Amino acid sequence: MSHCGRAFNPGISFVMPLTPNDPASATIDLPDEAATAALAHRLAPVLRAGDVIALRGDLGAGKTAFARALIRALTSPEEEVPSPTFTLVQSYDALLGRIFHFDLYRVTSPDELTEIGWDEALADGLVLVEWPERAGTLLPVARIDIELTFGASAGSRRASLCAPADRADAALQRAFGIE
């Protein structure tokens, strides 16, 4: 049992908000890329148009692998999902609406976001954004943050999620397998 009085899977910690204004957070150890993809597949069914997923982490930490798995979970397992590192944004059609995958690594100023459809994406669909800190104040406060870090063993990662309290029950509990 966690300190919240809930059972959870091994390798997972989850903290429910104490007040309605507090975010909920969870951390899970991912032994390999398949576990990262599985996490994306568990999160996919609770996402909706209007959600923003901010993907944080060092180069090679698995942000694009997570985004690719999430997009395929929402579209088709065969969907071609190239990294948007050079195009800055890729979009996909899904049942929930348009998915916009931004990679802001090469963006030098938040002002550049208007040129690549940032505002339209936020108004229209599900937004996945790598290197979200480069969006500055244009990054919505109401978002799900996922930070991927390197794990203790080769190929492993650790995912830390933080979500607004109103999304905590559905999004985080399902994604982290909390009973």
C-alpha positions in Angstrom: 0.0 0.0 0.0 1.1 3.5 -0.7 0.9 6.3 1.8 -2.3 7.3 0.0 -3.9 4.0 1.1 -3.9 2.5 -2.4 -2.2 -0.6 -3.6 0.2 -0.3 -6.5 2.5 -2.4 -8.7 6.1 -3.0 -7.7 8.4 -0.2 -9.0 5.6 2.4 -8.9 5.1 5.3 -6.6 2.0 7.5 -6.8 1.1 10.6 -4.8 -2.5 11.9 -5.0 -3.1 15.6 -4.6 -3.8 16.8 -1.0 -5.9 19.7 -2.2 -7.8 20.3 -5.5 -5.1 22.7 -6.6 -2.2 20.2 -6.1 -1.0 18.1 -8.9 -0.8 14.3 -8.7 2.5 12.6 -9.5 3.8 9.1 -10.1 7.1 7.4 -10.9 7.7 4.1 -12.6 10.8 2.1 -13.5 10.9 1.0 -17.1 13.3 -1.9 -17.6 13.4 -1.5 -21.5 11.9 0.3 -24.5 9.0 -2.2 -24.5 8.1 -1.1 -21.0 8.2 2.5 -22.2 5.8 1.6 -25.1 3.5 -0.3 -22.7 3.3 2.8 -20.5 2.3 4.9 -23.6 -0.4 2.3 -24.5 -1.8 2.4 -20.9 -2.0 6.2 -21.0 -3.5 6.4 -24.5 -7.2 5.5 -23.7 -7.6 8.2 -21.1 -6.3 11.0 -23.3 -8.6 13.5 -25.1 -8.4 16.4 -27.5 -7.1 19.4 -25.7 -4.6 17.5 -23.6 -1.0 18.6 -23.7 1.7 16.1 -22.8 5.1 17.7 -22.1 7.9 15.2 -22.6 11.1 16.1 -20.7 14.5 14.4 -20.6 18.0 14.4 -21.9 18.9 13.4 -25.4 18.4 9.7 -25.8 16.2 9.4 -22.7 13.2 8.0 -24.7 11.0 11.0 -25.4 10.6 10.2 -29.1 10.2 6.4 -28.4 7.4 7.2 -25.9 5.7 9.7 -28.3 6.0 7.1 -31.2 4.3 4.4 -29.1 1.6 6.8 -27.9 0.8 7.9 -31.4 0.7 4.3 -32.7 -1.6 3.4 -29.8 -4.0 6.2 -30.8 -3.8 5.6 -34.6 -2.4 2.3 -36.0 0.4 0.0 -34.9 1.8 0.4 -38.5 1.7 4.3 -38.4 4.9 5.8 -39.7 6.0 8.1 -36.9 9.2 9.9 -37.8 11.0 12.2 -35.3 9.9 15.8 -35.8 13.5 17.0 -35.0 13.9 18.7 -38.4 10.3 19.4 -39.4 9.5 20.6 -35.8 6.0 19.2 -35.9 4.2 16.2 -37.3 0.5 15.6 -37.2 -1.7 12.5 -37.3 -5.4 11.8 -37.6 -6.8 9.7 -34.8 -10.3 8.9 -33.5 -9.9 11.5 -30.8 -9.0 14.1 -33.4 -5.6 15.4 -34.6 -2.4 14.6 -32.7 0.4 17.1 -33.0 3.9 16.0 -32.1 6.3 18.9 -31.6 10.0 18.7 -31.1 11.2 22.1 -30.0 14.9 21.2 -29.7 15.9 23.5 -32.6 13.5 26.3 -31.5 15.4 29.4 -30.2 12.4 31.5 -29.2 8.8 30.9 -28.2 7.9 33.4 -30.9 8.7 30.8 -33.5 5.9 28.6 -32.3 3.2 30.7 -34.0 4.9 29.9 -37.4 4.6 26.2 -36.9 0.9 26.0 -35.8 1.3 25.9 -32.0 -1.9 27.9 -31.3 -4.0 25.8 -33.8 -2.7 22.6 -32.3 -3.6 23.6 -28.7 -7.1 24.6 -29.9 -7.7 21.5 -32.0 -6.0 18.3 -30.7 -3.8 16.3 -28.5 -0.4 17.9 -28.3 2.8 16.0 -27.5 5.8 18.3 -27.1 9.5 17.3 -26.7 11.7 20.0 -25.1 8.7 21.8 -23.7 10.8 24.4 -21.8 11.5 26.0 -25.1 7.9 27.0 -25.4 8.3 29.4 -22.4 5.1 30.9 -21.2 3.2 29.5 -24.2 3.3 26.1 -22.6 -0.1 25.6 -21.0 -0.2 25.2 -17.2 -2.9 22.5 -17.5 -0.8 19.7 -18.9 0.6 16.3 -18.1 4.3 16.3 -17.6 6.3 13.2 -18.3 10.0 13.2 -17.5 12.1 10.3 -18.7 15.5 9.7 -17.2 18.1 7.0 -17.6 17.7 4.1 -15.2 20.2 2.1 -13.2 20.8 -0.6 -15.8 21.6 -0.4 -19.5 18.5 0.4 -21.5 16.3 1.1 -18.5 14.5 4.4 -17.9 12.4 6.0 -15.1 9.2 7.9 -16.0 7.9 10.6 -13.7 4.4 11.9 -14.4 2.7 14.9 -13.0 -0.8 15.9 -13.9 -3.4 18.4 -12.7 -5.6 17.0 -10.0 -8.7 16.9 -12.3 -6.9 14.4 -14.5 -5.1 12.5 -11.8 -7.6 9.7 -11.1 -8.1 8.6 -14.7 -4.8 9.4 -16.4 -2.3 8.5 -13.8 -4.0 5.6 -12.0 -4.7 3.8 -15.3 -1.2 4.5 -16.7 0.5 3.3 -13.6 -1.7 0.3 -12.9 -2.9 1.5 -9.5 -5.6 -0.8 -8.2 
